[in-house]
């Protein structure tokens, strides 16, 4: 079997995956490069060469795992967020492009601040604090994560991306260690679990591979949002900002929780798809 035929075979199999959009060309290309070490340019250039037996077997094994519902990002072992590579795998939430909206807003708020002090809660892979730390070398950042598995990915991603101004902290955000509570912050961010518990069984197969700890937001998805505004307000400097990622349809409820907990200038923001994605507010002086 030639390299071209092997790729087409994998692409044809992936086209049977359920979902509205056919991503089989892209996914097959990623998995082909993972298994055989050939990007799309090399695949085109060498397409008529015989596929090496070991590489072909590895590629088809990855295809089978993908057809079983395993996320593409876990199969690749990494994913890009804000132009940076992040190691991911079982036990950590996969970074989503929608979360970049929150990073954009933080960078806007940091304009004019010489040495901002930032805190991220429910950090997972570390994608938010690492992206911010890379873009803001004069900033000091802390990220808090409860899961030991996710925390290990966070630390690996710190080393991989070279961000010495970011500190990964092991801890429960509702029982924060003194390392975190001993200072005041210009901005606090969080992408907490926000999926209503009853909706978890009906999620896409890929999402079912991600850790429930990072997904389960309680009966109505708002458990974390009820506590985060009151938790974060005392940790913020006067005029500091709290920025939260939210799920679809949660904007009004979360905005109300911020407004009732010493925050004003509260705003619900939609993403490029028109879905509610973030709520942010400024601590009242």
NUZA-772251 format. One record per residue (C-alpha): residue number from 1; x, y, z; residue in three letters. Coordinates in steps of 0.001 Angstrom, whole numbers, plus 500000, padded with zeros to 6 digits. Example, Ala and Ser with C-alpha at 12.3 -4.5 7.8 and 13.67 -1.06 7.14 Angstrom:
<pt pado="1" x="512300" y="495500" z="507800" bafi="Ala"/>
<pt pado="2" x="513670" y="498940" z="507140" bafi="Ser"/>
END
This chain:
<pt pado="1" x="500000" y="500000" z="500000" bafi="Unk"/>
<pt pado="2" x="501343" y="503440" z="499091" bafi="Unk"/>
<pt pado="3" x="501520" y="506355" z="501501" bafi="Unk"/>
<pt pado="4" x="498757" y="508136" z="499580" bafi="Unk"/>
<pt pado="5" x="496482" y="505124" z="499669" bafi="Unk"/>
<pt pado="6" x="497114" y="504639" z="503387" bafi="Unk"/>
<pt pado="7" x="496140" y="508242" z="504096" bafi="Unk"/>
<pt pado="8" x="492981" y="507970" z="501974" bafi="Unk"/>
<pt pado="9" x="491998" y="504779" z="503778" bafi="Unk"/>
<pt pado="10" x="492282" y="506484" z="507156" bafi="Unk"/>
<pt pado="11" x="490403" y="509544" z="505911" bafi="Unk"/>
<pt pado="12" x="487568" y="507410" z="504556" bafi="Unk"/>
<pt pado="13" x="487212" y="505617" z="507873" bafi="Unk"/>
<pt pado="14" x="487213" y="508868" z="509854" bafi="Unk"/>
<pt pado="15" x="484510" y="510322" z="507619" bafi="Unk"/>
<pt pado="16" x="482074" y="507951" z="509331" bafi="Unk"/>
<pt pado="17" x="482488" y="509712" z="512683" bafi="Unk"/>
<pt pado="18" x="479218" y="511273" z="513866" bafi="Unk"/>
<pt pado="19" x="478912" y="515048" z="513862" bafi="Unk"/>
<pt pado="20" x="477764" y="517844" z="511629" bafi="Unk"/>
<pt pado="21" x="481139" y="518738" z="510121" bafi="Unk"/>
<pt pado="22" x="483456" y="516321" z="508319" bafi="Unk"/>
<pt pado="23" x="486918" y="516916" z="509770" bafi="Unk"/>
<pt pado="24" x="488338" y="513671" z="508384" bafi="Unk"/>
<pt pado="25" x="490965" y="515273" z="506068" bafi="Unk"/>
<pt pado="26" x="492428" y="517319" z="508896" bafi="Unk"/>
<pt pado="27" x="492254" y="514568" z="511502" bafi="Unk"/>
<pt pado="28" x="493745" y="511975" z="509156" bafi="Unk"/>
<pt pado="29" x="496595" y="514359" z="508334" bafi="Unk"/>
<pt pado="30" x="497365" y="514937" z="512022" bafi="Unk"/>
<pt pado="31" x="497307" y="511224" z="512836" bafi="Unk"/>
<pt pado="32" x="499347" y="510359" z="509740" bafi="Unk"/>
<pt pado="33" x="502074" y="512761" z="510814" bafi="Unk"/>
<pt pado="34" x="501943" y="511394" z="514366" bafi="Unk"/>
<pt pado="35" x="502361" y="507785" z="513211" bafi="Unk"/>
<pt pado="36" x="504717" y="508176" z="510258" bafi="Unk"/>
<pt pado="37" x="506491" y="511471" z="510936" bafi="Unk"/>
<pt pado="38" x="505466" y="512935" z="507573" bafi="Unk"/>
<pt pado="39" x="503635" y="516248" z="507307" bafi="Unk"/>
<pt pado="40" x="501255" y="516922" z="504430" bafi="Unk"/>
<pt pado="41" x="504021" y="518269" z="502173" bafi="Unk"/>
<pt pado="42" x="506112" y="515133" z="502558" bafi="Unk"/>
<pt pado="43" x="503022" y="512990" z="502170" bafi="Unk"/>
<pt pado="44" x="502255" y="514611" z="498817" bafi="Unk"/>
<pt pado="45" x="505870" y="514476" z="497661" bafi="Unk"/>
<pt pado="46" x="506374" y="510836" z="498596" bafi="Unk"/>
<pt pado="47" x="502818" y="509654" z="498118" bafi="Unk"/>
<pt pado="48" x="503625" y="506825" z="495698" bafi="Unk"/>
<pt pado="49" x="506235" y="505254" z="497948" bafi="Unk"/>
<pt pado="50" x="505284" y="502070" z="499829" bafi="Unk"/>
<pt pado="51" x="504044" y="502750" z="503352" bafi="Unk"/>
<pt pado="52" x="506370" y="501263" z="505992" bafi="Unk"/>
<pt pado="53" x="504661" y="498366" z="507724" bafi="Unk"/>
<pt pado="54" x="505259" y="499587" z="511276" bafi="Unk"/>
<pt pado="55" x="504115" y="503147" z="510518" bafi="Unk"/>
<pt pado="56" x="501008" y="501921" z="508682" bafi="Unk"/>
<pt pado="57" x="500062" y="499717" z="511621" bafi="Unk"/>
<pt pado="58" x="500534" y="502632" z="514029" bafi="Unk"/>
<pt pado="59" x="498389" y="504936" z="511855" bafi="Unk"/>
<pt pado="60" x="495539" y="502432" z="511548" bafi="Unk"/>
<pt pado="61" x="495668" y="501789" z="515295" bafi="Unk"/>
<pt pado="62" x="495228" y="505509" z="515920" bafi="Unk"/>
<pt pado="63" x="492315" y="505560" z="513470" bafi="Unk"/>
<pt pado="64" x="490619" y="502735" z="515383" bafi="Unk"/>
<pt pado="65" x="491050" y="504574" z="518675" bafi="Unk"/>
<pt pado="66" x="489619" y="507735" z="517160" bafi="Unk"/>
<pt pado="67" x="486623" y="505827" z="515798" bafi="Unk"/>
<pt pado="68" x="486060" y="504524" z="519338" bafi="Unk"/>
<pt pado="69" x="485608" y="508128" z="520444" bafi="Unk"/>
<pt pado="70" x="489020" y="508948" z="521920" bafi="Unk"/>
<pt pado="71" x="489721" y="512671" z="521428" bafi="Unk"/>
<pt pado="72" x="492085" y="513606" z="518635" bafi="Unk"/>
<pt pado="73" x="494023" y="515802" z="521060" bafi="Unk"/>
<pt pado="74" x="494678" y="512888" z="523414" bafi="Unk"/>
<pt pado="75" x="495859" y="510730" z="520516" bafi="Unk"/>
<pt pado="76" x="498278" y="513429" z="519421" bafi="Unk"/>
<pt pado="77" x="499410" y="514126" z="522980" bafi="Unk"/>
<pt pado="78" x="499342" y="517890" z="522476" bafi="Unk"/>
<pt pado="79" x="497185" y="520724" z="521234" bafi="Unk"/>
<pt pado="80" x="497700" y="524379" z="520392" bafi="Unk"/>
<pt pado="81" x="496296" y="527235" z="522444" bafi="Unk"/>
<pt pado="82" x="497023" y="530887" z="521764" bafi="Unk"/>
<pt pado="83" x="499803" y="529849" z="519377" bafi="Unk"/>
<pt pado="84" x="501567" y="527710" z="522005" bafi="Unk"/>
<pt pado="85" x="501880" y="523902" z="522286" bafi="Unk"/>
<pt pado="86" x="500265" y="522212" z="525284" bafi="Unk"/>
<pt pado="87" x="500693" y="518610" z="526307" bafi="Unk"/>
<pt pado="88" x="497332" y="516966" z="526980" bafi="Unk"/>
<pt pado="89" x="496045" y="513503" z="527716" bafi="Unk"/>
<pt pado="90" x="493726" y="511538" z="530002" bafi="Unk"/>
<pt pado="91" x="493116" y="513447" z="533214" bafi="Unk"/>
<pt pado="92" x="493206" y="516995" z="531864" bafi="Unk"/>
<pt pado="93" x="490701" y="519208" z="530055" bafi="Unk"/>
<pt pado="94" x="491559" y="519908" z="526424" bafi="Unk"/>
<pt pado="95" x="492199" y="523625" z="525734" bafi="Unk"/>
<pt pado="96" x="489478" y="525124" z="523542" bafi="Unk"/>
<pt pado="97" x="489875" y="528045" z="521119" bafi="Unk"/>
<pt pado="98" x="486845" y="529756" z="522682" bafi="Unk"/>
<pt pado="99" x="488867" y="530288" z="525871" bafi="Unk"/>
<pt pado="100" x="491229" y="532552" z="523931" bafi="Unk"/>
<pt pado="101" x="488528" y="535240" z="524205" bafi="Unk"/>
<pt pado="102" x="489215" y="535433" z="527930" bafi="Unk"/>
<pt pado="103" x="492974" y="535724" z="527333" bafi="Unk"/>
<pt pado="104" x="492395" y="538538" z="524825" bafi="Unk"/>
<pt pado="105" x="490392" y="540501" z="527384" bafi="Unk"/>
<pt pado="106" x="493012" y="540096" z="530105" bafi="Unk"/>
<pt pado="107" x="495697" y="541417" z="527762" bafi="Unk"/>
<pt pado="108" x="493518" y="544445" z="527033" bafi="Unk"/>
<pt pado="109" x="493048" y="545109" z="530749" bafi="Unk"/>
<pt pado="110" x="496786" y="544809" z="531378" bafi="Unk"/>
<pt pado="111" x="497670" y="547627" z="529009" bafi="Unk"/>
<pt pado="112" x="499210" y="550373" z="531086" bafi="Unk"/>
<pt pado="113" x="500023" y="548099" z="534037" bafi="Unk"/>
<pt pado="114" x="503775" y="547832" z="534468" bafi="Unk"/>
<pt pado="115" x="503934" y="544629" z="536543" bafi="Unk"/>
<pt pado="116" x="500450" y="543069" z="536796" bafi="Unk"/>
<pt pado="117" x="499767" y="540356" z="539355" bafi="Unk"/>
<pt pado="118" x="497373" y="537686" z="538077" bafi="Unk"/>
<pt pado="119" x="495690" y="534572" z="539451" bafi="Unk"/>
<pt pado="120" x="494021" y="531748" z="537536" bafi="Unk"/>
<pt pado="121" x="491744" y="529226" z="539240" bafi="Unk"/>
<pt pado="122" x="490871" y="525728" z="537952" bafi="Unk"/>
<pt pado="123" x="493958" y="525958" z="535746" bafi="Unk"/>
<pt pado="124" x="493946" y="522437" z="534262" bafi="Unk"/>
<pt pado="125" x="496667" y="522216" z="531619" bafi="Unk"/>
<pt pado="126" x="497772" y="525744" z="532507" bafi="Unk"/>
<pt pado="127" x="496722" y="527119" z="529141" bafi="Unk"/>
<pt pado="128" x="495329" y="530419" z="530479" bafi="Unk"/>
<pt pado="129" x="498168" y="531452" z="532845" bafi="Unk"/>
<pt pado="130" x="500864" y="530176" z="530488" bafi="Unk"/>
<pt pado="131" x="499445" y="532066" z="527495" bafi="Unk"/>
<pt pado="132" x="499214" y="535199" z="529635" bafi="Unk"/>
<pt pado="133" x="502672" y="534708" z="531130" bafi="Unk"/>
<pt pado="134" x="504188" y="534337" z="527675" bafi="Unk"/>
<pt pado="135" x="502490" y="537525" z="526439" bafi="Unk"/>
<pt pado="136" x="503190" y="539481" z="529645" bafi="Unk"/>
<pt pado="137" x="506813" y="538815" z="530661" bafi="Unk"/>
<pt pado="138" x="506678" y="541560" z="533307" bafi="Unk"/>
<pt pado="139" x="503644" y="539990" z="535002" bafi="Unk"/>
<pt pado="140" x="503614" y="537597" z="537944" bafi="Unk"/>
<pt pado="141" x="501062" y="534791" z="537708" bafi="Unk"/>
<pt pado="142" x="499805" y="531940" z="539854" bafi="Unk"/>
<pt pado="143" x="497593" y="529080" z="538715" bafi="Unk"/>
<pt pado="144" x="495727" y="526750" z="541086" bafi="Unk"/>
<pt pado="145" x="494735" y="523185" z="540201" bafi="Unk"/>
<pt pado="146" x="493269" y="520444" z="542406" bafi="Unk"/>
<pt pado="147" x="493746" y="517342" z="540215" bafi="Unk"/>
<pt pado="148" x="497228" y="515770" z="540506" bafi="Unk"/>
<pt pado="149" x="496954" y="514495" z="536925" bafi="Unk"/>
<pt pado="150" x="496106" y="517916" z="535512" bafi="Unk"/>
<pt pado="151" x="498718" y="519588" z="537705" bafi="Unk"/>
<pt pado="152" x="501414" y="517366" z="536203" bafi="Unk"/>
<pt pado="153" x="500404" y="518497" z="532715" bafi="Unk"/>
<pt pado="154" x="500430" y="522104" z="533943" bafi="Unk"/>
<pt pado="155" x="504022" y="521713" z="535161" bafi="Unk"/>
<pt pado="156" x="505117" y="519987" z="531967" bafi="Unk"/>
<pt pado="157" x="503605" y="522805" z="529928" bafi="Unk"/>
<pt pado="158" x="505367" y="525407" z="532041" bafi="Unk"/>
<pt pado="159" x="508698" y="523786" z="531269" bafi="Unk"/>
<pt pado="160" x="507888" y="523286" z="527604" bafi="Unk"/>
<pt pado="161" x="506854" y="526882" z="526990" bafi="Unk"/>
<pt pado="162" x="509502" y="528526" z="529154" bafi="Unk"/>
<pt pado="163" x="507405" y="530815" z="531361" bafi="Unk"/>
<pt pado="164" x="509331" y="531417" z="534600" bafi="Unk"/>
<pt pado="165" x="506858" y="534102" z="535717" bafi="Unk"/>
<pt pado="166" x="504055" y="531509" z="536180" bafi="Unk"/>
<pt pado="167" x="503788" y="529353" z="539316" bafi="Unk"/>
<pt pado="168" x="501672" y="526179" z="539413" bafi="Unk"/>
<pt pado="169" x="500022" y="525683" z="542802" bafi="Unk"/>
<pt pado="170" x="498435" y="522452" z="544030" bafi="Unk"/>
<pt pado="171" x="495248" y="523217" z="545892" bafi="Unk"/>
<pt pado="172" x="491494" y="523423" z="546229" bafi="Unk"/>
<pt pado="173" x="490225" y="526816" z="545089" bafi="Unk"/>
<pt pado="174" x="487780" y="526818" z="548017" bafi="Unk"/>
<pt pado="175" x="490597" y="526260" z="550513" bafi="Unk"/>
<pt pado="176" x="493391" y="528269" z="548921" bafi="Unk"/>
<pt pado="177" x="496888" y="527988" z="550383" bafi="Unk"/>
<pt pado="178" x="498602" y="531007" z="551915" bafi="Unk"/>
<pt pado="179" x="500907" y="531106" z="548910" bafi="Unk"/>
<pt pado="180" x="497894" y="532379" z="546982" bafi="Unk"/>
<pt pado="181" x="495944" y="534301" z="549631" bafi="Unk"/>
<pt pado="182" x="498978" y="536245" z="550836" bafi="Unk"/>
<pt pado="183" x="498845" y="538795" z="548004" bafi="Unk"/>
<pt pado="184" x="496306" y="540886" z="546080" bafi="Unk"/>
<pt pado="185" x="495706" y="540587" z="542363" bafi="Unk"/>
<pt pado="186" x="494962" y="542934" z="539504" bafi="Unk"/>
<pt pado="187" x="493006" y="540220" z="537664" bafi="Unk"/>
<pt pado="188" x="491621" y="536791" z="538530" bafi="Unk"/>
<pt pado="189" x="490505" y="534358" z="535824" bafi="Unk"/>
<pt pado="190" x="488762" y="530996" z="535955" bafi="Unk"/>
<pt pado="191" x="487316" y="528425" z="533582" bafi="Unk"/>
<pt pado="192" x="485468" y="526309" z="536160" bafi="Unk"/>
<pt pado="193" x="483294" y="523241" z="535590" bafi="Unk"/>
<pt pado="194" x="479953" y="524492" z="534254" bafi="Unk"/>
<pt pado="195" x="478091" y="521581" z="532653" bafi="Unk"/>
<pt pado="196" x="474860" y="520628" z="534475" bafi="Unk"/>
<pt pado="197" x="475333" y="517161" z="535955" bafi="Unk"/>
<pt pado="198" x="472323" y="515703" z="534190" bafi="Unk"/>
<pt pado="199" x="473742" y="516652" z="530791" bafi="Unk"/>
<pt pado="200" x="477044" y="514814" z="531246" bafi="Unk"/>
<pt pado="201" x="475815" y="511414" z="529960" bafi="Unk"/>
<pt pado="202" x="474526" y="512994" z="526742" bafi="Unk"/>
<pt pado="203" x="477715" y="514807" z="525783" bafi="Unk"/>
<pt pado="204" x="479713" y="513967" z="522659" bafi="Unk"/>
<pt pado="205" x="481753" y="510799" z="522993" bafi="Unk"/>
<pt pado="206" x="485013" y="512764" z="522952" bafi="Unk"/>
<pt pado="207" x="483993" y="514883" z="525948" bafi="Unk"/>
<pt pado="208" x="483244" y="511719" z="527902" bafi="Unk"/>
<pt pado="209" x="486972" y="510969" z="527895" bafi="Unk"/>
<pt pado="210" x="487767" y="514202" z="529747" bafi="Unk"/>
<pt pado="211" x="487843" y="514266" z="533565" bafi="Unk"/>
<pt pado="212" x="484424" y="514739" z="535222" bafi="Unk"/>
<pt pado="213" x="486150" y="516922" z="537821" bafi="Unk"/>
<pt pado="214" x="486698" y="519539" z="535100" bafi="Unk"/>
<pt pado="215" x="483164" y="519294" z="533684" bafi="Unk"/>
<pt pado="216" x="480605" y="518751" z="536463" bafi="Unk"/>
<pt pado="217" x="479154" y="522079" z="537550" bafi="Unk"/>
<pt pado="218" x="476469" y="520647" z="539822" bafi="Unk"/>
<pt pado="219" x="472763" y="520225" z="539245" bafi="Unk"/>
<pt pado="220" x="472352" y="523443" z="537232" bafi="Unk"/>
<pt pado="221" x="475982" y="524021" z="536253" bafi="Unk"/>
<pt pado="222" x="476327" y="527063" z="538518" bafi="Unk"/>
<pt pado="223" x="477869" y="525599" z="541686" bafi="Unk"/>
<pt pado="224" x="481259" y="527244" z="541168" bafi="Unk"/>
<pt pado="225" x="479812" y="530587" z="540078" bafi="Unk"/>
<pt pado="226" x="477833" y="530890" z="543302" bafi="Unk"/>
<pt pado="227" x="481062" y="530816" z="545306" bafi="Unk"/>
<pt pado="228" x="483697" y="532357" z="543038" bafi="Unk"/>
<pt pado="229" x="482607" y="536041" z="543226" bafi="Unk"/>
<pt pado="230" x="482636" y="536056" z="547040" bafi="Unk"/>
<pt pado="231" x="485902" y="534135" z="547113" bafi="Unk"/>
<pt pado="232" x="487669" y="536369" z="544606" bafi="Unk"/>
<pt pado="233" x="486508" y="539840" z="545667" bafi="Unk"/>
<pt pado="234" x="488758" y="539998" z="548786" bafi="Unk"/>
<pt pado="235" x="491739" y="538752" z="546760" bafi="Unk"/>
<pt pado="236" x="491450" y="541537" z="544190" bafi="Unk"/>
<pt pado="237" x="492961" y="544974" z="544466" bafi="Unk"/>
<pt pado="238" x="490378" y="547788" z="544445" bafi="Unk"/>
<pt pado="239" x="489316" y="548122" z="540835" bafi="Unk"/>
<pt pado="240" x="490603" y="544645" z="540008" bafi="Unk"/>
<pt pado="241" x="488780" y="542381" z="537546" bafi="Unk"/>
<pt pado="242" x="487255" y="538917" z="537708" bafi="Unk"/>
<pt pado="243" x="486852" y="537094" z="534378" bafi="Unk"/>
<pt pado="244" x="484955" y="533813" z="534125" bafi="Unk"/>
<pt pado="245" x="484310" y="531475" z="531223" bafi="Unk"/>
<pt pado="246" x="480720" y="530220" z="531182" bafi="Unk"/>
<pt pado="247" x="478508" y="527744" z="529380" bafi="Unk"/>
<pt pado="248" x="475774" y="528504" z="526906" bafi="Unk"/>
<pt pado="249" x="472766" y="530205" z="528474" bafi="Unk"/>
<pt pado="250" x="474479" y="530961" z="531790" bafi="Unk"/>
<pt pado="251" x="475255" y="534628" z="531163" bafi="Unk"/>
<pt pado="252" x="472350" y="536261" z="532952" bafi="Unk"/>
<pt pado="253" x="472639" y="534064" z="536027" bafi="Unk"/>
<pt pado="254" x="476413" y="534484" z="536391" bafi="Unk"/>
<pt pado="255" x="476223" y="538226" z="535751" bafi="Unk"/>
<pt pado="256" x="473670" y="538482" z="538540" bafi="Unk"/>
<pt pado="257" x="475956" y="536600" z="540918" bafi="Unk"/>
<pt pado="258" x="478822" y="539008" z="540187" bafi="Unk"/>
<pt pado="259" x="476611" y="542067" z="540543" bafi="Unk"/>
<pt pado="260" x="475445" y="540795" z="543918" bafi="Unk"/>
<pt pado="261" x="478993" y="540299" z="545208" bafi="Unk"/>
<pt pado="262" x="480717" y="543686" z="545033" bafi="Unk"/>
<pt pado="263" x="481292" y="543787" z="541279" bafi="Unk"/>
<pt pado="264" x="480131" y="546381" z="538793" bafi="Unk"/>
<pt pado="265" x="480696" y="547047" z="535088" bafi="Unk"/>
<pt pado="266" x="479543" y="543436" z="534688" bafi="Unk"/>
<pt pado="267" x="479349" y="542278" z="531086" bafi="Unk"/>
<pt pado="268" x="478296" y="539082" z="529304" bafi="Unk"/>
<pt pado="269" x="480373" y="538485" z="526165" bafi="Unk"/>
<pt pado="270" x="479661" y="536189" z="523227" bafi="Unk"/>
<pt pado="271" x="482199" y="534294" z="521141" bafi="Unk"/>
<pt pado="272" x="482557" y="534244" z="517354" bafi="Unk"/>
<pt pado="273" x="479702" y="531745" z="517140" bafi="Unk"/>
<pt pado="274" x="477385" y="534137" z="518959" bafi="Unk"/>
<pt pado="275" x="477271" y="531953" z="522094" bafi="Unk"/>
<pt pado="276" x="477642" y="533373" z="525582" bafi="Unk"/>
<pt pado="277" x="481211" y="532618" z="526554" bafi="Unk"/>
<pt pado="278" x="482517" y="534946" z="529291" bafi="Unk"/>
<pt pado="279" x="481284" y="537143" z="532107" bafi="Unk"/>
<pt pado="280" x="483523" y="539728" z="533672" bafi="Unk"/>
<pt pado="281" x="483215" y="542474" z="536235" bafi="Unk"/>
<pt pado="282" x="485274" y="544982" z="538190" bafi="Unk"/>
<pt pado="283" x="485541" y="545005" z="541943" bafi="Unk"/>
<pt pado="284" x="483934" y="548078" z="543443" bafi="Unk"/>
<pt pado="285" x="486377" y="550350" z="545269" bafi="Unk"/>
END
